[in-house]
Amino acid sequence: MLGDERVSDAYAKNAEFWITIVRDKLDPYQTLLTDPALLDFIGDCEGLSVLDAGCGEGYLTRELIRRGADHVAGVDTCREFVDAAIGHPEHQPGRASFHHADVADLPLAEDSVDLVVVNRLPNGIDQPETRFREFARVLKRSGRLILLGMHPCFYAARAERTAAGSDDFSIDDYFGVRTVEQRFNVEGKVSPAASVQQFYSLEAYIQMITSAGFVIADLREPHPTVEQRRQNPWWDQNFRRPLFLMLECIPNN
Ligand SMILES: C[S@@+](CC[C@H](N)C(=O)[O-])C[C@H]1O[C@@H](n2cnc3c(N)ncnc32)[C@H](O)[C@@H]1O
């Protein structure tokens, strides 16, 4: 099995669940918040060579090609996702390639991509810093690395919030390594297996990125607008802390 065993095992069991959630656009956090924020952050991708790291079933790869990217390589450790991406009716083999591989050992040449996008890839468990060194290796010196993930300072599992009645976790958990295991419930659909995510403090996370040779160029925390909150009270019930962190990193030339 490729990648962190516990992470990969959960994705294999949840593959069908996630393909349905993504293709039927069932997750409001993704469709209304993180996707628009990520695409805005990426900006113009016309003519770029892109790595979609942890591409899942490939929706972002297809979107970046629609937006004019020259070529997108999707990489994922889950065979079921890679097969689904290749089998999608909009897959364009000339402009997209999907690889069953670990982001910590990329099947791409040095200095070969203009943009690395890391969209909702869980943090690595075993030697988490390795993947940042791989991103630095494949990225051109003029390139950008864009990371979107759960916010390390505020994200607590849904189950923890319900059980404890608050979003708190201890300071020892925060500055140690925090493991969050949970089944996902999206619009009443519950994932068959509990996913495993490991969180590091913001300080440790940034350290991994900078020691791989990047500087942080920009930071965003995607959140609902006042208008979204006014139109739908769901946001105030379900978005009580910043849940997402997005970073733009550039090589420290
Ligand atoms: C939450 S899903 C996100 C998928 C896709 N980026 C999206 O936003 O729909 C995380 C993905 O990362 C993949 N993954 C986990 N660890 C990986 C690793 N070490 N290398 C490559 N892919 C990995 C999983 O198989 C899964 O497809």
The ligand as an SDF file (V2000), in Angstrom:
LIG
                    3D

 27 29  0  0  0  0  0  0  0  0999 V2000
   -9.6000   14.7820    1.1420 C   0  0  0  0  0  0  0  0  0  0  0  0
   -9.0290   13.9320   -0.2970 S   0  0  0  0  0  0  0  0  0  0  0  0
   -8.9020   15.2870   -1.4110 C   0  0  0  0  0  0  0  0  0  0  0  0
   -8.9220   14.8460   -2.8320 C   0  0  0  0  0  0  0  0  0  0  0  0
   -8.9950   16.0110   -3.8350 C   0  0  0  0  0  0  0  0  0  0  0  0
   -7.8170   16.8480   -3.7510 N   0  0  0  0  0  0  0  0  0  0  0  0
  -10.2310   16.7960   -3.5450 C   0  0  0  0  0  0  0  0  0  0  0  0
  -10.1060   17.9160   -3.0330 O   0  0  0  0  0  0  0  0  0  0  0  0
  -11.3350   16.2490   -3.8220 O   0  0  0  0  0  0  0  0  0  0  0  0
   -7.3140   13.5830    0.0500 C   0  0  0  0  0  0  0  0  0  0  0  0
   -6.6560   12.7810   -1.0520 C   0  0  0  0  0  0  0  0  0  0  0  0
   -5.2760   12.6380   -0.7770 O   0  0  0  0  0  0  0  0  0  0  0  0
   -4.8680   11.3380   -1.1410 C   0  0  0  0  0  0  0  0  0  0  0  0
   -3.6160   11.0570   -0.4130 N   0  0  0  0  0  0  0  0  0  0  0  0
   -3.4490   10.8500    0.9110 C   0  0  0  0  0  0  0  0  0  0  0  0
   -2.1360   10.6840    1.2000 N   0  0  0  0  0  0  0  0  0  0  0  0
   -1.4630   10.8030    0.0210 C   0  0  0  0  0  0  0  0  0  0  0  0
   -0.1000   10.7400   -0.3360 C   0  0  0  0  0  0  0  0  0  0  0  0
    0.8430   10.5180    0.5800 N   0  0  0  0  0  0  0  0  0  0  0  0
    0.2310   10.9110   -1.6370 N   0  0  0  0  0  0  0  0  0  0  0  0
   -0.7200   11.1320   -2.5820 C   0  0  0  0  0  0  0  0  0  0  0  0
   -2.0430   11.2050   -2.2930 N   0  0  0  0  0  0  0  0  0  0  0  0
   -2.4090   11.0380   -1.0150 C   0  0  0  0  0  0  0  0  0  0  0  0
   -6.0400   10.4760   -0.7540 C   0  0  0  0  0  0  0  0  0  0  0  0
   -6.0240    9.2200   -1.3940 O   0  0  0  0  0  0  0  0  0  0  0  0
   -7.2000   11.3720   -1.2010 C   0  0  0  0  0  0  0  0  0  0  0  0
   -7.5340   11.1730   -2.5420 O   0  0  0  0  0  0  0  0  0  0  0  0
  1  2  1  0
  2  3  1  0
  2 10  1  0
  3  4  1  0
  4  5  1  0
  5  6  1  0
  5  7  1  0
  7  8  2  0
  7  9  1  0
 10 11  1  0
 11 12  1  0
 11 26  1  0
 12 13  1  0
 13 14  1  0
 13 24  1  0
 14 15  1  0
 14 23  1  0
 15 16  2  0
 16 17  1  0
 17 18  1  0
 17 23  2  0
 18 19  1  0
 18 20  2  0
 20 21  1  0
 21 22  2  0
 22 23  1  0
 24 25  1  0
 24 26  1  0
 26 27  1  0
M  CHG  2   2   1   9  -1
M  END
$$$$
